[in-house]
Amino acid sequence: MLATLVSLAGALLIFIWVLAPMFGLPREIVQTRPKGEAEAAVSKSMQELRTDLDLDKIHQDDLDHIKAFLEDESSK
């Protein structure tokens, strides 16, 4: 009986410990990233798109449109 009570108390403490962050003070989520990280993501995406272009998966005008969009989004 004692072991069951200790197990239930332990489970309750773990449950409270896991859920405690939900009831704490709210924290702001950072929405910006470092400029270098954004540029690296754009260059990686462009490399993948050039590969797709070489494999005839996309057309050149689509690539130009996507490139302009990525550069515009990364500058924000």
PyMOL commands that set and color helices and strands:
alter all, ss='L'
color gray80, all
select helices_A, chain A and resi 2-23+35-54+60-74
alter helices_A, ss='H'
color red, helices_A
deselect
rebuild
show_as cartoon
